Amino acid sequence: VYRHSGAGAAIGYDLYLGDSVIWRAKNNSKGSIKVLKNGRNTLWAKTESKEEIPINIKFGNEYFLRCGISMGIMVGRPTLQLVDYNFGKSEFESSKLKINK
């Protein structure tokens, strides 16, 4: 899970897997999450609006989720995007990102 700098830099939000908070999406941050729940689930975040993305988790696989903020009326809206493994790994390993647990 990672988030580069950009619009809404001061806005952070919680990322959920089902009903559990799994990460805090802050500007220029990244984190690794070990999921012990195999199968279909939903990742989501909410500021002034809610963004959801379905994910089919298979044990042994690695996934890369890019988080961000898009323009909103008052606060900004979370964006969530599952990205290709090679592209996501490259962005995740960027030296500009700080580890955020």
C-alpha positions as CSV (number, residue, x, y, z in Angstrom):
1,V,0.0,0.0,0.0
2,Y,1.5,3.4,-0.9
3,R,0.6,7.0,-1.5
4,H,2.8,9.6,-3.4
5,S,2.6,13.3,-2.9
6,G,0.1,15.3,-4.8
7,A,-3.3,17.0,-4.3
8,G,-4.6,17.0,-0.8
9,A,-1.1,16.5,0.8
10,A,-2.4,17.5,4.3
11,I,-5.3,15.0,4.1
12,G,-4.8,11.5,5.5
13,Y,-7.4,8.8,5.7
14,D,-7.9,5.3,7.1
15,L,-7.8,2.3,4.7
16,Y,-10.1,-0.6,5.6
17,L,-10.3,-4.2,4.7
18,G,-13.8,-5.2,5.5
19,D,-14.6,-3.6,8.9
20,S,-10.9,-3.3,10.0
21,V,-8.6,-0.4,9.7
22,I,-5.4,-1.8,8.1
23,W,-3.4,1.4,7.2
24,R,-3.4,5.2,7.5
25,A,-2.9,6.8,4.0
26,K,-0.6,9.7,4.6
27,N,1.2,11.7,1.9
28,N,4.5,10.2,0.7
29,S,4.1,7.0,2.7
30,K,4.1,3.2,2.2
31,G,3.4,0.1,4.2
32,S,3.2,-3.7,3.9
33,I,0.2,-5.5,5.2
34,K,-0.1,-9.2,5.7
35,V,-3.7,-10.3,5.1
36,L,-4.8,-13.6,6.6
37,K,-8.1,-13.6,4.9
38,N,-8.2,-15.6,1.6
39,G,-10.9,-14.9,-0.9
40,R,-13.1,-12.0,-2.0
41,N,-13.2,-8.8,0.1
42,T,-13.4,-5.1,-0.2
43,L,-10.8,-2.4,0.5
44,W,-12.3,1.1,1.2
45,A,-11.7,4.5,2.5
46,K,-13.8,7.5,3.3
47,T,-13.4,11.3,3.7
48,E,-16.3,13.3,2.4
49,S,-17.2,10.4,0.1
50,K,-16.5,6.6,0.2
51,E,-14.3,4.8,-2.3
52,E,-14.4,1.0,-2.6
53,I,-12.4,-1.5,-4.5
54,P,-13.1,-5.3,-4.6
55,I,-10.1,-7.6,-4.2
56,N,-9.8,-11.3,-4.5
57,I,-7.0,-12.2,-2.2
58,K,-5.1,-15.4,-2.9
59,F,-2.5,-16.7,-0.4
60,G,1.1,-16.3,-1.6
61,N,0.3,-13.4,-3.9
62,E,1.5,-9.8,-3.6
63,Y,-0.7,-6.9,-4.5
64,F,0.0,-3.2,-4.8
65,L,-2.6,-0.6,-4.0
66,R,-2.0,3.0,-4.9
67,C,-3.8,5.5,-2.7
68,G,-4.4,9.2,-3.4
69,I,-6.8,12.1,-3.2
70,S,-8.9,13.7,-5.8
71,M,-10.7,17.0,-5.7
72,G,-13.8,17.2,-3.5
73,I,-16.2,19.9,-2.4
74,M,-14.7,20.4,1.1
75,V,-12.1,17.8,1.9
76,G,-11.1,15.7,-1.1
77,R,-12.0,12.2,-2.0
78,P,-9.9,9.1,-1.5
79,T,-8.7,7.2,-4.7
80,L,-7.8,3.5,-4.6
81,Q,-6.2,1.7,-7.5
82,L,-4.9,-1.9,-7.6
83,V,-1.9,-1.6,-10.0
84,D,0.1,-4.1,-12.0
85,Y,2.7,-6.0,-10.0
86,N,5.9,-4.8,-11.8
87,F,4.6,-1.2,-11.9
88,G,3.4,-1.2,-8.3
89,K,6.7,-2.8,-7.0
90,S,8.7,0.0,-8.8
91,E,6.5,2.8,-7.3
92,F,6.5,1.1,-3.9
93,E,10.3,0.9,-3.7
94,S,10.7,4.6,-4.6
95,S,13.1,6.1,-2.1
96,K,10.8,9.1,-1.7
97,L,8.3,7.1,0.3
98,K,8.6,6.7,4.0
99,I,7.4,3.6,5.8
100,N,4.1,4.2,7.6
101,K,2.9,1.3,9.8
